[in-house]
Amino acid sequence: MARMFFDILAFFAECVSDLTRLRTREGTAIAQSRGRLRGKKPKFTAKLQKELRRMHDTGEYAIGDLAEVFPVSRPTVHGTIARQQIATGRPVSNAP
């Protein structure tokens, strides 16, 4: 009897899990159809990304300096520069 009771409880738990997964996928599909982005909003606008890249390419600013100028963390600066490099196809230059 105990084994049968456990199997029934496991079945109900699996059904609840499947319903939750289904509702999550439906909600995601509705949000995407409405044009809402998933995840966090970007820290930089396109204009600020270009300015950050321009300042970095001059060689006058280190990553830490840029993180202070734009109040973000160093990894955010690194990631933004890397995305700009991929988007433009230009290598990151550290020389002035």
N, CA, C and O atoms as CSV, one atom per row, in Angstrom:
chain,resi,resn,atom,element,x,y,z
A,1,MET,N,N,0.820,-1.201,0.000
A,1,MET,CA,C,0.000,0.000,0.000
A,1,MET,C,C,0.866,1.269,0.000
A,1,MET,O,O,0.565,2.251,-0.678
A,2,ALA,N,N,1.927,1.212,0.767
A,2,ALA,CA,C,2.794,2.382,0.850
A,2,ALA,C,C,3.417,2.681,-0.509
A,2,ALA,O,O,3.524,3.841,-0.909
A,3,ARG,N,N,3.820,1.649,-1.201
A,3,ARG,CA,C,4.424,1.832,-2.526
A,3,ARG,C,C,3.425,2.439,-3.503
A,3,ARG,O,O,3.793,3.319,-4.281
A,4,MET,N,N,2.186,1.997,-3.485
A,4,MET,CA,C,1.156,2.531,-4.362
A,4,MET,C,C,0.864,3.994,-4.021
A,4,MET,O,O,0.679,4.815,-4.919
A,5,PHE,N,N,0.822,4.319,-2.735
A,5,PHE,CA,C,0.576,5.701,-2.312
A,5,PHE,C,C,1.705,6.615,-2.794
A,5,PHE,O,O,1.457,7.723,-3.268
A,6,PHE,N,N,2.943,6.139,-2.666
A,6,PHE,CA,C,4.092,6.914,-3.131
A,6,PHE,C,C,4.027,7.141,-4.638
A,6,PHE,O,O,4.307,8.241,-5.114
A,7,ASP,N,N,3.659,6.106,-5.389
A,7,ASP,CA,C,3.550,6.231,-6.843
A,7,ASP,C,C,2.471,7.243,-7.241
A,7,ASP,O,O,2.653,8.001,-8.194
A,8,ILE,N,N,1.367,7.254,-6.523
A,8,ILE,CA,C,0.294,8.214,-6.810
A,8,ILE,C,C,0.765,9.633,-6.524
A,8,ILE,O,O,0.510,10.541,-7.315
A,9,LEU,N,N,1.455,9.833,-5.391
A,9,LEU,CA,C,1.990,11.161,-5.074
A,9,LEU,C,C,3.005,11.613,-6.128
A,9,LEU,O,O,3.009,12.780,-6.521
A,10,ALA,N,N,3.851,10.711,-6.579
A,10,ALA,CA,C,4.839,11.053,-7.605
A,10,ALA,C,C,4.154,11.426,-8.918
A,10,ALA,O,O,4.600,12.331,-9.623
A,11,PHE,N,N,3.074,10.728,-9.239
A,11,PHE,CA,C,2.318,11.047,-10.448
A,11,PHE,C,C,1.734,12.456,-10.372
A,11,PHE,O,O,1.822,13.217,-11.335
A,12,PHE,N,N,1.136,12.807,-9.226
A,12,PHE,CA,C,0.574,14.152,-9.066
A,12,PHE,C,C,1.668,15.221,-9.129
A,12,PHE,O,O,1.463,16.278,-9.726
A,13,ALA,N,N,2.808,14.958,-8.530
A,13,ALA,CA,C,3.917,15.920,-8.569
A,13,ALA,C,C,4.395,16.124,-10.006
A,13,ALA,O,O,4.697,17.247,-10.409
A,14,GLU,N,N,4.462,15.049,-10.768
A,14,GLU,CA,C,4.881,15.150,-12.161
A,14,GLU,C,C,3.869,15.944,-12.985
A,14,GLU,O,O,4.251,16.729,-13.852
A,15,CYS,N,N,2.583,15.740,-12.716
A,15,CYS,CA,C,1.546,16.492,-13.430
A,15,CYS,C,C,1.641,17.986,-13.133
A,15,CYS,O,O,1.519,18.813,-14.037
A,16,VAL,N,N,1.858,18.328,-11.871
A,16,VAL,CA,C,1.994,19.739,-11.492
A,16,VAL,C,C,3.216,20.346,-12.168
A,16,VAL,O,O,3.162,21.474,-12.657
A,17,SER,N,N,4.318,19.600,-12.196
A,17,SER,CA,C,5.532,20.080,-12.842
A,17,SER,C,C,5.302,20.318,-14.336
A,17,SER,O,O,5.760,21.321,-14.884
A,18,ASP,N,N,4.598,19.401,-14.990
A,18,ASP,CA,C,4.300,19.563,-16.418
A,18,ASP,C,C,3.414,20.776,-16.673
A,18,ASP,O,O,3.629,21.507,-17.640
A,19,LEU,N,N,2.423,20.997,-15.819
A,19,LEU,CA,C,1.548,22.177,-15.974
A,19,LEU,C,C,2.339,23.470,-15.814
A,19,LEU,O,O,2.145,24.424,-16.568
A,20,THR,N,N,3.230,23.494,-14.826
A,20,THR,CA,C,4.053,24.689,-14.611
A,20,THR,C,C,4.932,24.959,-15.829
A,20,THR,O,O,5.042,26.102,-16.272
A,21,ARG,N,N,5.553,23.923,-16.367
A,21,ARG,CA,C,6.408,24.062,-17.545
A,21,ARG,C,C,5.605,24.556,-18.742
A,21,ARG,O,O,6.063,25.421,-19.489
A,22,LEU,N,N,4.410,24.007,-18.922
A,22,LEU,CA,C,3.548,24.404,-20.034
A,22,LEU,C,C,3.133,25.865,-19.913
A,22,LEU,O,O,3.167,26.603,-20.898
A,23,ARG,N,N,2.747,26.283,-18.726
A,23,ARG,CA,C,2.338,27.682,-18.517
A,23,ARG,C,C,3.503,28.642,-18.719
A,23,ARG,O,O,3.329,29.739,-19.249
A,24,THR,N,N,4.680,28.227,-18.297
A,24,THR,CA,C,5.855,29.075,-18.481
A,24,THR,C,C,6.145,29.263,-19.966
A,24,THR,O,O,6.429,30.377,-20.408
A,25,ARG,N,N,6.074,28.186,-20.734
A,25,ARG,CA,C,6.322,28.286,-22.179
A,25,ARG,C,C,5.263,29.147,-22.862
A,25,ARG,O,O,5.582,29.932,-23.754
A,26,GLU,N,N,3.999,29.002,-22.446
A,26,GLU,CA,C,2.941,29.823,-23.031
A,26,GLU,C,C,3.166,31.297,-22.711
A,26,GLU,O,O,3.008,32.155,-23.579
A,27,GLY,N,N,3.534,31.588,-21.471
A,27,GLY,CA,C,3.803,32.975,-21.081
A,27,GLY,C,C,4.963,33.573,-21.839
A,27,GLY,O,O,4.923,34.740,-22.227
A,28,THR,N,N,5.994,32.782,-22.053
A,28,THR,CA,C,7.151,33.242,-22.815
A,28,THR,C,C,6.761,33.525,-24.265
A,28,THR,O,O,7.189,34.525,-24.840
A,29,ALA,N,N,5.960,32.656,-24.847
A,29,ALA,CA,C,5.527,32.856,-26.232
A,29,ALA,C,C,4.672,34.112,-26.360
A,29,ALA,O,O,4.809,34.856,-27.331
A,30,ILE,N,N,3.795,34.356,-25.394
A,30,ILE,CA,C,2.959,35.562,-25.421
A,30,ILE,C,C,3.827,36.809,-25.294
A,30,ILE,O,O,3.614,37.789,-26.009
A,31,ALA,N,N,4.802,36.779,-24.390
A,31,ALA,CA,C,5.684,37.935,-24.210
A,31,ALA,C,C,6.493,38.210,-25.466
A,31,ALA,O,O,6.672,39.369,-25.841
A,32,GLN,N,N,6.981,37.175,-26.118
A,32,GLN,CA,C,7.756,37.369,-27.342
A,32,GLN,C,C,6.880,37.903,-28.467
A,32,GLN,O,O,7.331,38.719,-29.271
A,33,SER,N,N,5.634,37.449,-28.529
A,33,SER,CA,C,4.752,37.949,-29.588
A,33,SER,C,C,4.409,39.421,-29.380
A,33,SER,O,O,4.114,40.136,-30.338
A,34,ARG,N,N,4.449,39.867,-28.137
A,34,ARG,CA,C,4.198,41.283,-27.841
A,34,ARG,C,C,5.455,42.138,-27.964
A,34,ARG,O,O,5.400,43.357,-27.802
A,35,GLY,N,N,6.579,41.501,-28.248
A,35,GLY,CA,C,7.818,42.248,-28.455
A,35,GLY,C,C,8.552,42.575,-27.179
A,35,GLY,O,O,9.416,43.451,-27.180
A,36,ARG,N,N,8.245,41.916,-26.112
A,36,ARG,CA,C,8.947,42.169,-24.852
A,36,ARG,C,C,10.203,41.321,-24.794
A,36,ARG,O,O,10.192,40.146,-25.162
A,37,LEU,N,N,11.279,41.924,-24.332
A,37,LEU,CA,C,12.544,41.215,-24.254
A,37,LEU,C,C,12.587,40.335,-23.019
A,37,LEU,O,O,11.982,40.643,-21.991
A,38,ARG,N,N,13.303,39.252,-23.140
A,38,ARG,CA,C,13.530,38.404,-21.983
A,38,ARG,C,C,14.856,38.795,-21.356
A,38,ARG,O,O,15.782,39.208,-22.054
A,39,GLY,N,N,14.947,38.669,-20.067
A,39,GLY,CA,C,16.204,38.928,-19.378
A,39,GLY,C,C,16.341,40.387,-18.970
A,39,GLY,O,O,15.408,41.183,-19.079
A,40,LYS,N,N,17.531,40.702,-18.501
A,40,LYS,CA,C,17.794,42.046,-18.021
A,40,LYS,C,C,17.917,43.027,-19.180
A,40,LYS,O,O,18.301,42.659,-20.290
A,41,LYS,N,N,17.588,44.259,-18.903
A,41,LYS,CA,C,17.774,45.305,-19.902
A,41,LYS,C,C,19.255,45.645,-19.986
A,41,LYS,O,O,19.957,45.588,-18.976
A,42,PRO,N,N,19.742,45.997,-21.174
A,42,PRO,CA,C,21.160,46.338,-21.308
A,42,PRO,C,C,21.502,47.607,-20.530
A,42,PRO,O,O,20.686,48.521,-20.410
A,43,LYS,N,N,22.723,47.640,-20.008
A,43,LYS,CA,C,23.181,48.803,-19.245
A,43,LYS,C,C,23.423,50.007,-20.146
A,43,LYS,O,O,23.226,51.149,-19.733
A,44,PHE,N,N,23.854,49.745,-21.385
A,44,PHE,CA,C,24.233,50.822,-22.290
A,44,PHE,C,C,23.284,50.897,-23.478
A,44,PHE,O,O,22.854,49.877,-24.016
A,45,THR,N,N,22.969,52.120,-23.872
A,45,THR,CA,C,22.266,52.323,-25.130
A,45,THR,C,C,23.297,52.200,-26.250
A,45,THR,O,O,24.498,52.126,-25.989
A,46,ALA,N,N,22.838,52.179,-27.466
A,46,ALA,CA,C,23.764,52.060,-28.605
A,46,ALA,C,C,24.724,53.249,-28.629
A,46,ALA,O,O,25.903,53.094,-28.946
A,47,LYS,N,N,24.222,54.418,-28.297
A,47,LYS,CA,C,25.062,55.619,-28.296
A,47,LYS,C,C,26.158,55.515,-27.235
A,47,LYS,O,O,27.314,55.853,-27.492
A,48,LEU,N,N,25.787,55.043,-26.039
A,48,LEU,CA,C,26.783,54.905,-24.977
A,48,LEU,C,C,27.795,53.804,-25.301
A,48,LEU,O,O,28.963,53.906,-24.928
A,49,GLN,N,N,27.351,52.754,-25.992
A,49,GLN,CA,C,28.281,51.702,-26.391
A,49,GLN,C,C,29.333,52.242,-27.342
A,49,GLN,O,O,30.515,51.923,-27.216
A,50,LYS,N,N,28.901,53.063,-28.298
A,50,LYS,CA,C,29.853,53.652,-29.244
A,50,LYS,C,C,30.830,54.582,-28.527
A,50,LYS,O,O,32.023,54.601,-28.833
A,51,GLU,N,N,30.316,55.347,-27.579
A,51,GLU,CA,C,31.177,56.260,-26.826
A,51,GLU,C,C,32.183,55.480,-25.982
A,51,GLU,O,O,33.354,55.853,-25.912
A,52,LEU,N,N,31.739,54.416,-25.352
A,52,LEU,CA,C,32.635,53.576,-24.560
A,52,LEU,C,C,33.729,52.996,-25.438
A,52,LEU,O,O,34.901,53.005,-25.061
A,53,ARG,N,N,33.355,52.495,-26.600
A,53,ARG,CA,C,34.343,51.925,-27.518
A,53,ARG,C,C,35.313,52.993,-28.015
A,53,ARG,O,O,36.513,52.745,-28.125
A,54,ARG,N,N,34.786,54.187,-28.314
A,54,ARG,CA,C,35.653,55.269,-28.782
A,54,ARG,C,C,36.668,55.650,-27.709
A,54,ARG,O,O,37.851,55.837,-27.993
A,55,MET,N,N,36.183,55.763,-26.468
A,55,MET,CA,C,37.084,56.130,-25.373
A,55,MET,C,C,38.126,55.042,-25.133
A,55,MET,O,O,39.281,55.347,-24.836
A,56,HIS,N,N,37.736,53.792,-25.256
A,56,HIS,CA,C,38.674,52.699,-25.058
A,56,HIS,C,C,39.703,52.652,-26.177
A,56,HIS,O,O,40.880,52.395,-25.925
A,57,ASP,N,N,39.275,52.897,-27.402
A,57,ASP,CA,C,40.186,52.840,-28.546
A,57,ASP,C,C,41.230,53.950,-28.527
A,57,ASP,O,O,42.287,53.805,-29.142
A,58,THR,N,N,40.957,55.055,-27.834
A,58,THR,CA,C,41.959,56.122,-27.766
A,58,THR,C,C,43.183,55.691,-26.968
A,58,THR,O,O,44.272,56.229,-27.163
A,59,GLY,N,N,43.009,54.719,-26.068
A,59,GLY,CA,C,44.127,54.259,-25.256
A,59,GLY,C,C,44.370,55.105,-24.017
A,59,GLY,O,O,45.260,54.794,-23.225
A,60,GLU,N,N,43.598,56.167,-23.834
A,60,GLU,CA,C,43.771,57.041,-22.684
A,60,GLU,C,C,43.078,56.511,-21.434
A,60,GLU,O,O,43.390,56.926,-20.319
A,61,TYR,N,N,42.144,55.600,-21.627
A,61,TYR,CA,C,41.351,55.094,-20.509
A,61,TYR,C,C,41.554,53.592,-20.342
A,61,TYR,O,O,41.478,52.827,-21.304
A,62,ALA,N,N,41.811,53.193,-19.116
A,62,ALA,CA,C,41.876,51.773,-18.794
A,62,ALA,C,C,40.459,51.283,-18.513
A,62,ALA,O,O,39.529,52.081,-18.395
A,63,ILE,N,N,40.305,49.984,-18.408
A,63,ILE,CA,C,38.991,49.409,-18.146
A,63,ILE,C,C,38.443,49.924,-16.817
A,63,ILE,O,O,37.254,50.228,-16.715
A,64,GLY,N,N,39.285,50.023,-15.817
A,64,GLY,CA,C,38.853,50.530,-14.516
A,64,GLY,C,C,38.389,51.977,-14.586
A,64,GLY,O,O,37.424,52.359,-13.924
A,65,ASP,N,N,39.076,52.779,-15.388
A,65,ASP,CA,C,38.681,54.180,-15.565
A,65,ASP,C,C,37.310,54.272,-16.232
A,65,ASP,O,O,36.458,55.063,-15.828
A,66,LEU,N,N,37.117,53.451,-17.253
A,66,LEU,CA,C,35.827,53.464,-17.942
A,66,LEU,C,C,34.702,52.999,-17.027
A,66,LEU,O,O,33.579,53.497,-17.113
A,67,ALA,N,N,35.005,52.043,-16.150
A,67,ALA,CA,C,33.997,51.569,-15.204
A,67,ALA,C,C,33.611,52.673,-14.225
A,67,ALA,O,O,32.477,52.712,-13.748
A,68,GLU,N,N,34.543,53.564,-13.925
A,68,GLU,CA,C,34.229,54.693,-13.046
A,68,GLU,C,C,33.474,55.790,-13.788
A,68,GLU,O,O,32.549,56.383,-13.233
A,69,VAL,N,N,33.852,56.066,-15.027
A,69,VAL,CA,C,33.189,57.103,-15.814
A,69,VAL,C,C,31.732,56.727,-16.062
A,69,VAL,O,O,30.823,57.527,-15.840
A,70,PHE,N,N,31.529,55.500,-16.524
A,70,PHE,CA,C,30.177,54.963,-16.690
A,70,PHE,C,C,29.959,54.108,-15.442
A,70,PHE,O,O,30.649,53.101,-15.282
A,71,PRO,N,N,29.062,54.451,-14.581
A,71,PRO,CA,C,28.973,53.748,-13.292
A,71,PRO,C,C,28.503,52.289,-13.433
A,71,PRO,O,O,27.365,51.941,-13.118
A,72,VAL,N,N,29.436,51.454,-13.921
A,72,VAL,CA,C,29.166,50.026,-14.097
A,72,VAL,C,C,30.381,49.256,-13.606
A,72,VAL,O,O,31.398,49.849,-13.248
A,73,SER,N,N,30.273,47.940,-13.591
A,73,SER,CA,C,31.388,47.104,-13.154
A,73,SER,C,C,32.364,46.872,-14.304
A,73,SER,O,O,32.043,47.093,-15.472
A,74,ARG,N,N,33.548,46.426,-13.944
A,74,ARG,CA,C,34.564,46.125,-14.953
A,74,ARG,C,C,34.117,45.021,-15.914
A,74,ARG,O,O,34.345,45.138,-17.118
A,75,PRO,N,N,33.478,43.937,-15.408
A,75,PRO,CA,C,33.015,42.916,-16.358
A,75,PRO,C,C,31.994,43.448,-17.362
A,75,PRO,O,O,31.943,42.977,-18.498
A,76,THR,N,N,31.179,44.426,-16.955
A,76,THR,CA,C,30.224,45.019,-17.882
A,76,THR,C,C,30.959,45.764,-18.990
A,76,THR,O,O,30.562,45.701,-20.154
A,77,VAL,N,N,32.019,46.464,-18.633
A,77,VAL,CA,C,32.821,47.182,-19.636
A,77,VAL,C,C,33.474,46.186,-20.586
A,77,VAL,O,O,33.436,46.368,-21.803
A,78,HIS,N,N,34.078,45.125,-20.029
A,78,HIS,CA,C,34.702,44.105,-20.872
A,78,HIS,C,C,33.683,43.485,-21.831
A,78,HIS,O,O,33.963,43.326,-23.019
A,79,GLY,N,N,32.510,43.137,-21.316
A,79,GLY,CA,C,31.487,42.511,-22.161
A,79,GLY,C,C,31.000,43.429,-23.262
A,79,GLY,O,O,30.779,42.992,-24.391
A,80,THR,N,N,30.832,44.707,-22.936
A,80,THR,CA,C,30.377,45.671,-23.937
A,80,THR,C,C,31.410,45.843,-25.039
A,80,THR,O,O,31.063,45.904,-26.218
A,81,ILE,N,N,32.666,45.920,-24.658
A,81,ILE,CA,C,33.732,46.066,-25.655
A,81,ILE,C,C,33.814,44.811,-26.521
A,81,ILE,O,O,34.006,44.901,-27.734
A,82,ALA,N,N,33.671,43.653,-25.905
A,82,ALA,CA,C,33.725,42.402,-26.672
A,82,ALA,C,C,32.555,42.322,-27.651
A,82,ALA,O,O,32.737,41.897,-28.792
A,83,ARG,N,N,31.361,42.723,-27.224
A,83,ARG,CA,C,30.211,42.707,-28.139
A,83,ARG,C,C,30.409,43.695,-29.273
A,83,ARG,O,O,30.031,43.407,-30.408
A,84,GLN,N,N,30.989,44.847,-28.997
A,84,GLN,CA,C,31.269,45.820,-30.046
A,84,GLN,C,C,32.283,45.254,-31.035
A,84,GLN,O,O,32.169,45.470,-32.242
A,85,GLN,N,N,33.277,44.529,-30.518
A,85,GLN,CA,C,34.285,43.929,-31.383
A,85,GLN,C,C,33.647,42.914,-32.315
A,85,GLN,O,O,33.966,42.875,-33.503
A,86,ILE,N,N,32.751,42.094,-31.788
A,86,ILE,CA,C,32.082,41.086,-32.612
A,86,ILE,C,C,31.181,41.762,-33.640
A,86,ILE,O,O,31.148,41.355,-34.801
A,87,ALA,N,N,30.449,42.793,-33.219
A,87,ALA,CA,C,29.496,43.456,-34.102
A,87,ALA,C,C,30.194,44.196,-35.249
A,87,ALA,O,O,29.708,44.194,-36.380
A,88,THR,N,N,31.314,44.815,-34.957
A,88,THR,CA,C,31.989,45.614,-35.975
A,88,THR,C,C,33.081,44.853,-36.709
A,88,THR,O,O,33.481,45.242,-37.806
A,89,GLY,N,N,33.570,43.762,-36.104
A,89,GLY,CA,C,34.642,42.999,-36.719
A,89,GLY,C,C,36.002,43.622,-36.522
A,89,GLY,O,O,36.994,43.166,-37.091
A,90,ARG,N,N,36.048,44.681,-35.706
A,90,ARG,CA,C,37.322,45.329,-35.436
A,90,ARG,C,C,37.940,44.747,-34.180
A,90,ARG,O,O,37.228,44.515,-33.202
A,91,PRO,N,N,39.250,44.501,-34.175
A,91,PRO,CA,C,39.887,44.007,-32.958
A,91,PRO,C,C,39.967,45.101,-31.904
A,91,PRO,O,O,39.993,46.289,-32.225
A,92,VAL,N,N,40.005,44.694,-30.665
A,92,VAL,CA,C,40.153,45.652,-29.566
A,92,VAL,C,C,41.596,46.108,-29.551
A,92,VAL,O,O,42.506,45.280,-29.511
A,93,SER,N,N,41.821,47.412,-29.581
A,93,SER,CA,C,43.184,47.933,-29.540
A,93,SER,C,C,43.412,48.592,-28.195
A,93,SER,O,O,42.569,49.342,-27.703
A,94,ASN,N,N,44.558,48.304,-27.610
A,94,ASN,CA,C,44.926,48.932,-26.342
A,94,ASN,C,C,45.944,50.033,-26.536
A,94,ASN,O,O,46.273,50.749,-25.590
A,95,ALA,N,N,46.439,50.176,-27.735
A,95,ALA,CA,C,47.454,51.180,-28.026
A,95,ALA,C,C,46.804,52.495,-28.417
A,95,ALA,O,O,45.733,52.502,-29.024
A,96,PRO,N,N,47.444,53.615,-28.075
A,96,PRO,CA,C,46.882,54.929,-28.445
A,96,PRO,C,C,46.958,55.244,-29.888
A,96,PRO,O,O,46.519,56.314,-30.310
